[in-house]
């Protein structure tokens, strides 16, 4: 018997009413992400990346098709037990302190209090936020907020980490910190599924990539197989989406 | 239950740190100080008007707090973007609604207790007092009414934006409180469709007047029968459950999108 895929999307389509009629955001997307893979989800703006993530996280319903996380239908909230999610914008509660945010996140995962305390301290250290742990998030810089959001995504030690543009809007130091956190999860054998426009980053970190254009999957596979020798991922990507 | 309580704690922390409650208490204290400084007909010992006006102030302030706190909970999560990391956790939408309702209600209930305490202190300083048992009944029923207001606010906020939900909750609760008790007298002259419509409205809207024991407190009429109070509490529980069920039905299939949906 094969391993249960971390993400299993079958024939997924999403459409919704737009200003000029029905918008087909995703068309028959089929995608499987094996556990332990670092998976890059690429596409130009409006390709359907965010829609896919929104369906996977239960923010939006699919028009047709199915999606499963570790074999569990995404319609069940329990499917999100093993995942961590960080959005592009570090949106969080400004009135909480960093430590309180992590405690809240841990409790929402039904983790026991000693585990929450231990993991919070560990993650605050890992994200370099120990000194600011008891300050309100309202006073954090964007980079610090991004890191605390990353920490709360990791509170349950997720088997699958879903990241939407994790380094978007960050300065080089902030990017380095987030990259280090992703690398640590990769080394621990966790599955990472992320959408990004930073192709050089994707090329370095990902085992496999999928390229989406106008709601359709146009390329999928290991970076080394997809990208011809001597060509950069950026060049390949531009060729693929403009073809 | 742990998840519901966690969401409730977040509502509490926000309310305490936004300082809304302190403003409310300062308002109440100022109002009470103003009332206590008057001597009606030159009689320093008359406390009936302080009780009457003070209780009205408690009802108004608690009503405003209950609506503003409950209605903003869900739309605020969406606007702030915190709804997305929240729903990405194993938190069902029903849990979210229950947590937010419990948070809004418990904060309002706490504020209500503080408001009554301030009022009792003021009355005591003026030389008067409330009958303890009647006061207890009044506070419990008032708290139940606020639970109902919070459930209505949450239910409307799942269907409307924050501003529309706020206005609608104010209008519906005010109409229910002021107009609903007059419906039976209107029914006497009505017939046919008018009669049916008025009856439907009468039974559909929450009856806030049932929870109001102000006159008993002001005129020292003594306690309401225990069975009546219990019956009203059962009514409150049923209404709250119905409203929260409606909230969940409006929320469970709702699509949420972050900025550019594609």
Contacts between the chains, C-beta under 8 A, distances in Angstrom:
chain1	res1	chain2	res2	distance
A	16	B	255	7.5
A	16	B	261	7.4
A	23	B	262	7.8
A	25	B	261	6.8
A	25	B	262	5.6
A	45	B	260	6.9
A	45	B	262	7.2
A	46	B	260	7.2
A	46	B	262	4.1
A	47	B	262	6.9
A	48	B	262	5.9
A	49	B	262	7.9
A	50	B	257	7.9
A	50	B	258	6.6
A	50	B	260	6.6
A	50	B	261	6.7
A	50	B	262	6.4
A	51	B	261	6.3
A	51	B	262	6.0
A	54	B	256	7.5
A	54	B	257	6.3
A	54	B	258	7.2
A	54	B	261	7.6
A	57	B	84	7.3
A	57	B	87	6.6
A	57	B	88	4.6
A	58	B	87	6.0
A	58	B	88	7.7
A	59	B	84	6.4
A	59	B	87	6.1
A	59	B	255	6.9
A	59	B	256	4.4
A	59	B	257	6.8
A	59	B	258	7.6
A	60	B	255	4.6
A	60	B	256	6.9
A	60	B	257	6.5
A	61	B	253	6.8
A	61	B	255	6.6
A	77	B	90	4.8
A	77	B	91	6.3
A	77	B	92	4.4
A	77	B	95	7.9
A	78	B	90	5.6
A	79	B	90	7.7
A	80	B	88	6.0
A	80	B	89	5.9
A	80	B	90	4.7
A	81	B	90	4.7
A	83	B	88	6.9
A	85	B	84	7.5
A	85	B	85	6.1
A	85	B	88	3.7
A	86	B	85	7.5
A	87	B	81	6.9
A	87	B	84	5.5
A	87	B	85	6.7
A	87	B	258	6.4
A	88	B	258	7.8
A	89	B	81	5.7
A	89	B	258	7.6
A	89	B	259	7.9
A	91	B	80	5.9
A	91	B	81	2.8
A	91	B	82	5.6
A	91	B	84	7.2
A	91	B	85	7.4
A	92	B	82	6.1
A	92	B	85	7.4
A	93	B	10	6.7
A	93	B	14	7.2
A	93	B	80	7.6
A	93	B	82	6.0
A	95	B	13	6.2
A	95	B	14	5.2
A	95	B	17	4.4
A	95	B	18	7.0
A	96	B	10	7.3
A	96	B	13	6.4
A	100	B	13	7.0
A	104	B	6	5.7
A	104	B	9	7.5
A	104	B	10	6.0
A	105	B	85	7.8
A	105	B	89	7.1
A	107	B	2	5.9
A	107	B	3	7.0
A	107	B	5	8.0
A	107	B	6	4.1
A	108	B	3	5.5
A	108	B	6	5.7
A	108	B	7	7.9
A	108	B	86	7.3
A	108	B	89	4.7
A	108	B	90	7.5
A	108	B	91	5.5
A	109	B	89	6.2
A	109	B	90	6.7
A	110	B	2	5.8
A	110	B	3	6.9
A	110	B	90	7.6
A	136	B	17	7.8
A	149	B	85	7.1
A	152	B	85	6.8
A	153	B	85	7.3
A	162	B	88	7.4
A	164	B	258	8.0
